[in-house]
Amino acid sequence: MFSELILLLALSAAPPPPAAPPRPVIERPDWIQKPDGDDVNYHYPARASRENVGGRVVLRCLVQETGYVTDCKVVEETPVGYEFGAAGLGLSTKFRMRPMSADGMPVRGATVMIPLRFQPAEEDAGEPSMLGSELPDLETGLKCYGHFAALGEKEPANAEARANAAIYLLPVAIGGFQAGWSPSKTEAALIEARKAGDPAKRPDDCEAFLGAGERLGDL
């Protein structure tokens, strides 16, 4: 009995196991497969479609060695009550990124944030649309991206900041393309914006700019 008590005390005094290291986060995924218009129309919530309501969803998913994402969770859904979260989860199976690697080895178990924007059809259109006709302002996009990217680096647990940084990548890419930038020039501009970003001060016009950055079709 005495020896058992000593063993129990020894076990209770043992230090807890070390916490598991945080999963790496892929901030600029290279998608080689995405949902198409038919996929979006199939998963668009029926009630939202009838009432001409749009929505926004952010998913956090695990990346497999094949590039497909699994175990997706809804971390943001607006508005609630229209099942946009369920629609986003349904579309998640259509995403596949180019397999990432670190030190030449496939990365398995990294996480990726997938922001989705559901936009209802215009009155004269026959089906829901995910892409707008407006073109983003490149300078504003770089400033907004830099702010959220810097905030995400300062606060690694801030999933919303990382998701917003990913959202602004799209309008920057569109603006760079419209300006005739090469992919390397766009990437250099993103790196510079990240370095110059002020995590404590959100630039003006970022809220209005989201409309150009949250289109699903060109994620």
C-alpha positions as CSV (number, residue, x, y, z in Angstrom):
1,M,0.0,0.0,0.0
2,F,2.8,2.4,0.9
3,S,4.7,1.7,-2.4
4,E,1.5,2.3,-4.3
5,L,1.0,5.6,-2.6
6,I,4.6,6.6,-3.5
7,L,4.0,5.7,-7.1
8,L,0.8,7.6,-7.2
9,L,2.5,10.7,-5.8
10,A,5.4,10.4,-8.2
11,L,3.0,10.2,-11.2
12,S,1.0,13.2,-9.9
13,A,4.2,15.2,-9.6
14,A,5.4,14.4,-13.1
15,P,5.4,17.4,-15.4
16,P,2.7,17.5,-18.1
17,P,3.8,16.4,-21.6
18,P,5.0,19.2,-23.9
19,A,2.3,20.9,-26.0
20,A,2.2,19.8,-29.6
21,P,3.8,22.3,-32.0
22,P,1.4,24.6,-33.9
23,R,0.5,23.4,-37.4
24,P,2.1,25.4,-40.2
25,V,-0.2,27.7,-42.1
26,I,-0.1,27.9,-45.9
27,E,-0.9,31.6,-46.6
28,R,-0.5,31.6,-50.4
29,P,-1.9,28.3,-51.7
30,D,-1.4,27.5,-55.4
31,W,-4.7,26.0,-56.3
32,I,-4.7,23.5,-59.2
33,Q,-8.4,22.6,-58.7
34,K,-11.3,24.8,-57.5
35,P,-15.1,24.7,-57.6
36,D,-16.6,25.7,-60.9
37,G,-19.9,27.5,-61.5
38,D,-21.9,24.3,-61.6
39,D,-20.5,23.3,-58.2
40,V,-21.4,26.7,-56.7
41,N,-24.9,26.6,-58.1
42,Y,-25.4,23.1,-56.7
43,H,-24.3,24.0,-53.2
44,Y,-25.8,27.6,-53.1
45,P,-28.4,27.5,-50.2
46,A,-31.9,27.3,-51.6
47,R,-33.4,29.8,-49.3
48,A,-30.6,32.3,-49.9
49,S,-31.0,31.9,-53.6
50,R,-34.8,32.4,-53.4
51,E,-34.4,35.6,-51.3
52,N,-31.4,36.9,-53.4
53,V,-29.1,36.8,-50.3
54,G,-25.3,36.6,-50.5
55,G,-23.0,35.4,-47.8
56,R,-19.4,35.0,-46.6
57,V,-17.7,32.0,-45.2
58,V,-14.2,31.3,-44.0
59,L,-13.0,27.7,-43.7
60,R,-10.0,26.3,-41.8
61,C,-8.9,23.0,-43.4
62,L,-6.1,20.5,-43.1
63,V,-3.9,19.9,-46.2
64,Q,-3.1,16.3,-47.2
65,E,0.0,15.2,-49.2
66,T,-2.2,14.9,-52.3
67,G,-3.1,18.6,-52.0
68,Y,-6.7,18.0,-51.2
69,V,-8.1,19.6,-48.0
70,T,-9.9,17.7,-45.3
71,D,-11.4,18.2,-41.8
72,C,-12.6,21.6,-42.7
73,K,-14.2,23.8,-40.0
74,V,-16.3,26.9,-40.4
75,V,-14.6,29.7,-38.5
76,E,-16.7,32.5,-39.9
77,E,-20.2,32.6,-41.5
78,T,-22.2,35.7,-42.4
79,P,-25.2,36.0,-42.3
80,V,-26.2,33.1,-40.0
81,G,-29.3,31.1,-40.7
82,Y,-28.9,30.6,-44.4
83,E,-26.6,27.5,-44.3
84,F,-23.7,29.2,-46.1
85,G,-21.4,27.4,-43.7
86,A,-22.8,24.0,-44.9
87,A,-22.5,25.2,-48.5
88,G,-18.8,26.1,-48.0
89,L,-18.1,22.7,-46.5
90,G,-19.7,21.1,-49.5
91,L,-17.5,23.1,-51.8
92,S,-14.3,22.3,-49.8
93,T,-14.1,18.8,-51.5
94,K,-13.5,20.6,-54.8
95,F,-10.3,22.4,-53.7
96,R,-6.9,21.0,-54.4
97,M,-3.6,22.8,-54.1
98,R,-0.2,22.0,-55.6
99,P,1.5,19.9,-53.0
100,M,3.6,22.1,-50.8
101,S,7.0,21.0,-49.6
102,A,9.5,21.9,-46.9
103,D,13.1,20.8,-47.3
104,G,12.1,18.7,-50.2
105,M,9.6,16.6,-48.2
106,P,5.8,16.7,-48.7
107,V,4.0,18.7,-46.1
108,R,1.1,16.8,-44.5
109,G,-1.1,18.3,-41.8
110,A,-0.6,22.0,-42.6
111,T,-3.7,24.3,-42.4
112,V,-5.1,26.7,-44.9
113,M,-7.7,29.3,-44.6
114,I,-10.2,29.4,-47.4
115,P,-12.4,32.5,-47.7
116,L,-15.5,32.1,-49.8
117,R,-17.9,34.8,-51.0
118,F,-21.4,33.8,-52.2
119,Q,-23.0,36.4,-54.4
120,P,-26.6,36.1,-55.6
121,A,-27.6,36.5,-59.2
122,E,-28.5,39.9,-60.6
123,E,-32.1,40.4,-61.4
124,D,-31.5,39.9,-65.1
125,A,-29.2,36.9,-64.7
126,G,-30.3,33.3,-64.5
127,E,-28.0,31.9,-61.9
128,P,-25.9,32.9,-58.9
129,S,-22.6,34.5,-59.7
130,M,-19.4,34.4,-57.8
131,L,-17.5,37.1,-59.7
132,G,-18.0,40.8,-59.8
133,S,-17.3,43.1,-62.7
134,E,-15.5,45.8,-60.7
135,L,-11.7,45.9,-60.8
136,P,-9.8,46.5,-57.6
137,D,-7.5,49.4,-56.8
138,L,-4.0,47.9,-56.7
139,E,-2.5,50.4,-54.2
140,T,-5.4,49.9,-51.8
141,G,-5.2,46.2,-52.1
142,L,-1.5,46.1,-51.3
143,K,-1.9,48.4,-48.2
144,C,-4.8,46.3,-46.9
145,Y,-2.9,43.0,-47.5
146,G,0.1,44.4,-45.8
147,H,-1.9,45.4,-42.7
148,F,-3.5,42.0,-42.3
149,A,-0.4,40.1,-43.2
150,A,1.6,42.0,-40.6
151,L,-1.2,41.6,-38.0
152,G,-1.2,37.8,-38.7
153,E,2.5,37.6,-38.1
154,K,2.3,39.6,-34.9
155,E,-0.6,37.6,-33.6
156,P,-0.3,34.0,-35.0
157,A,-3.5,32.9,-33.3
158,N,-5.5,35.6,-35.1
159,A,-7.2,33.5,-37.7
160,E,-9.3,36.4,-39.0
161,A,-6.3,38.4,-39.8
162,R,-4.7,35.6,-41.8
163,A,-8.0,35.0,-43.6
164,N,-8.3,38.6,-44.5
165,A,-4.8,38.7,-45.8
166,A,-5.6,35.8,-48.1
167,I,-8.7,37.6,-49.3
168,Y,-6.7,40.6,-50.4
169,L,-4.4,38.5,-52.5
170,L,-7.0,38.1,-55.2
171,P,-7.6,41.8,-56.0
172,V,-3.9,42.4,-55.9
173,A,-3.3,39.6,-58.4
174,I,-6.1,41.0,-60.6
175,G,-4.8,44.6,-60.3
176,G,-1.2,43.4,-61.1
177,F,-2.5,41.6,-64.2
178,Q,-4.4,44.6,-65.4
179,A,-1.3,46.8,-64.9
180,G,0.8,44.3,-66.9
181,W,2.8,43.1,-64.0
182,S,4.7,39.9,-64.2
183,P,4.0,37.3,-61.5
184,S,7.4,37.9,-60.0
185,K,6.7,41.7,-59.8
186,T,3.4,41.0,-58.0
187,E,5.1,38.7,-55.6
188,A,7.8,41.2,-54.8
189,A,5.1,43.9,-54.2
190,L,3.3,41.5,-51.8
191,I,6.5,40.9,-49.9
192,E,7.2,44.6,-49.7
193,A,3.6,45.3,-48.5
194,R,4.0,42.7,-45.8
195,K,7.2,44.4,-44.6
196,A,5.7,47.9,-44.7
197,G,2.3,46.9,-43.2
198,D,1.3,48.4,-39.9
199,P,-0.5,45.8,-37.7
200,A,-1.9,48.5,-35.5
201,K,-3.5,50.7,-38.2
202,R,-6.0,49.4,-40.7
203,P,-5.9,51.4,-43.9
204,D,-8.9,53.4,-45.1
205,D,-11.3,51.8,-47.7
206,C,-10.4,48.2,-46.7
207,E,-14.1,47.5,-45.9
208,A,-15.3,48.6,-49.3
209,F,-12.4,46.9,-50.9
210,L,-13.6,43.5,-49.7
211,G,-16.2,43.3,-52.4
212,A,-13.4,43.0,-55.0
213,G,-11.4,40.5,-52.9
214,E,-13.9,37.9,-51.8
215,R,-14.8,36.3,-55.1
216,L,-14.7,32.5,-55.0
217,G,-14.0,31.9,-58.7
218,D,-10.4,33.1,-58.7
219,L,-9.2,32.1,-55.3
